[in-house]
Amino acid sequence: MDVSNLLVNLSALIARPTGISTYAINLLPHLQPLFPHVLSSRIIKGFKCHLIPQRMGADAGMWGHGKRLLWLQTQLPRWYRQLGSQLLFSPLPEAPLFRSCSTVVTVHDLIPLRFSTLRRSPIGIYYRYYVPAVLRQSRHILCDSKATATDIIDFYQIPAHRITIIPLGYDANHFYDLNLPTAHYFLYLGRHEPYKNLGQLLNAFRFVCNRHPGVELWIGGSFDQRYSPQLVQQATELGIGNQVKFLDYLSYDQLPPLINQAIALVFPSLWEGFGLPVLEAMACGTPVIAANLSSLPEVVGDAGILVDPYNTEELADGM
């Protein structure tokens, strides 16, 4: 199939990239030989970008997401036809449902289907109804891990032959051993949502502090008003508030030295589609302590410590 007129849907790209946006930004240069057209709410240097209104970007909140999904159904097919595109690629499971577009999408995880509190939320509804409709009509489906492929098959009854597993990579020119001295902190990188299991991490860290009073826990990731204040309060109530530092959002360039100097990256998440910070830490030569669930054993292999994320003492012992 000729895909010289590839159309890439980056309408969900956010100003402060994490997760899916990081994946998309790093993948895009490797699609350059296909001379892709890119749909985005911001200019991406070196690519033929067609801008969508900022009010429909992923940074515009829930209403912005709603407008963007409507735009996907009504306006994206028009771009597809006008540009003479042969294939639409979306780095997340989004595509037009009612217009003819040959589509390949990436599914990173189905976490909202695994936790009851998320299933009832707007994102849960999105994954229960919209995502399976997109996958059933897609030409092919990409995912990051065996764990996610299994979830796609189990939750949506998608045949295995329509799924290809492509594990995530890392930028070897960005994440490598900087030969810096190890500092006095453990590091966590990621969201502050409940499935990330940060409450359990704080409980485990209290035990670590009893044995090693001078150590700290640095928690990276955007401060989330829904969950982060509870974590700050928990750290205070546990008597470790002065040893837990909330770093807020960290840029791509801030990550390598921070990871390099950590005692270890601790990643006790209850479910992950891949766990990119784990891979980046290993690339930097930093020890990894991760949950023994979902995709994380695939990523860590025998190169780190895997622990039961529900067991406080086991997590503390790993640290």
ABEGO torsion letter per residue (X at the ends): XBAABBBBBAAABBABBBEAAAAAAAAAAAAAAAGBBBBBABBBBGBBBBBBBAAABAAAEAAAAAAAAAAAAAAAAAAAAAAGBABBBBABBBBBAABBBBBBBBBABAAAAABAAAAABAAAAAAAAAAAAAAAABABBBBABAAAAAAAAAAAGBBAAABBBBBBBBBAAABBBAGBBBBABBBBBEBABAAAGAAAAAAAAAAAAAABAABBBBBBEBBBAAAAAAAAAAAAAAGAAAABBBAEBBBAAAAAAAAAABABBBBABABBAAGAAAAAAAAAGBBBBBBABEAAAAAAEAABBBBBAABAAAAAAAX
